[in-house]
Amino acid sequence: MRRTISSVLTLALAGCTFGFVGGGLPPAIRTVAVTPFLNNTADPSLAQLVTLAVKQAVESRLGLRSAAQSQADAVVTGTITRYDPDQPLAYVGTPTSSGAANQVSVTRRQVELTVDITVVEQRTGRTLWDGKNQLVQGDYDPGHEEEGRRKALAQLVNKVIDGVHQNW
C-alpha cells in the first residue's frame, strides 16, 4: 500500500511543471558591453580593476556574453567618483609613563570606493539598473591595501548583480 501511494505521488508530481519567476534580465538581453569606467580619482589603476571586475561578474553571474558596444543588448557604464584607501578602522592606545599623550597605533584600515553604475538596454534605451553613489568598503591589515581593494570590488559586483536582479 505504501509503495502504491509513493508511486502515485511520484507520477502526479512528475506531471506538474513549475518554476520560479522573477529576477535576472529580460529574455532579450543575451549580450553585454562593459565600457571602460571613468576615473575621477588620483589612482590610475582603479578604472581597469573596476571595469574588469564588473565585466567578469555580469558575464559569469548573469550568464551574458561579451559583445562590442554597437552589437550588445545591454551596456554597462560607470564612473569611479571617490577612492579613499586609508581609512583608520581600529586603534590600539599605549599609555606613556612620562605623562605625555598616549601613543595610538592603527591596527585595521579600510578602503572606501564610490561608483556610479548604469545598465541600459541598448535597443529601447530603457535603464535596467541605475546605481548612483554605490559605496563599498573593504577592511585590511595595515600594509595590505590590495586585500581591502579586493573586498570592496567583491562588494561592488554583488551590488550590481543584486541591483539588476531586483529590477526584474
Residue pairs with C-beta under 8 A, 6 or more apart in sequence:
22 168
23 165
23 166
23 168
24 62
24 164
24 165
24 168
25 62
25 64
25 74
25 128
25 164
25 168
26 121
26 128
26 168
28 73
28 121
28 123
29 64
29 73
29 74
29 121
29 128
30 64
30 65
30 73
31 64
31 65
31 66
31 67
31 71
31 72
31 73
31 74
32 58
32 59
32 62
32 64
32 65
32 66
32 67
32 72
32 73
32 74
32 75
32 76
33 66
33 67
33 68
33 69
33 71
33 72
33 74
33 75
33 76
34 51
34 54
34 55
34 58
34 66
34 75
34 76
35 51
35 69
35 75
35 76
35 77
35 78
36 47
36 48
36 51
37 46
37 47
37 50
37 51
37 54
37 77
37 78
37 79
37 80
37 115
38 47
38 78
38 79
38 80
39 46
39 47
39 79
39 80
40 79
40 80
40 81
40 82
41 80
41 81
41 82
41 83
42 83
43 83
43 85
46 80
46 83
46 113
47 80
49 149
49 153
50 78
50 80
50 113
50 115
50 153
50 156
51 78
53 153
53 154
53 156
53 157
54 76
54 78
54 117
54 156
54 157
54 160
55 66
55 76
56 157
57 157
57 160
57 161
58 64
58 76
58 119
58 160
58 161
58 164
59 65
59 66
61 157
61 161
62 161
62 164
64 73
64 74
67 73
69 75
72 122
73 121
73 122
73 123
74 119
74 120
74 121
74 122
74 128
75 119
75 120
75 122
76 117
76 118
76 119
76 160
77 117
77 118
77 120
78 115
78 116
78 117
78 118
79 115
79 116
80 113
80 114
80 115
81 114
81 115
81 116
81 133
82 112
82 113
82 114
83 111
83 112
83 113
83 114
84 111
84 112
84 113
85 111
85 145
85 148
85 149
86 109
86 145
87 109
87 110
87 111
87 112
87 137
88 106
88 108
88 109
89 106
89 108
89 109
89 110
89 139
90 106
90 107
90 108
91 104
91 105
91 106
91 107
92 104
92 105
92 107
93 102
93 103
93 104
93 105
94 102
94 103
94 104
94 105
95 102
96 102
96 103
106 142
107 141
107 142
108 139
108 140
108 141
108 142
109 139
109 140
109 141
109 142
109 145
109 148
110 137
110 138
110 139
110 140
110 148
111 137
111 138
111 139
111 140
111 145
111 148
111 149
111 151
111 152
112 135
112 136
112 137
112 152
113 135
113 136
113 137
113 149
113 152
113 153
113 156
114 133
114 134
114 135
114 136
115 131
115 134
115 136
115 156
116 131
116 132
116 133
116 134
117 129
117 130
117 131
117 134
117 160
117 163
118 127
118 129
118 130
118 131
119 127
119 128
119 129
119 130
119 160
119 163
119 164
120 126
120 127
120 128
121 127
121 128
128 164
128 167
128 168
129 160
129 163
129 164
129 167
131 159
131 160
131 163
134 156
134 159
134 160
136 152
136 153
136 155
136 156
136 159
137 148
137 151
137 152
137 155
138 147
138 148
138 149
138 150
138 151
138 152
138 153
138 154
138 155
139 148
139 151
140 146
140 147
140 148
140 151
141 147
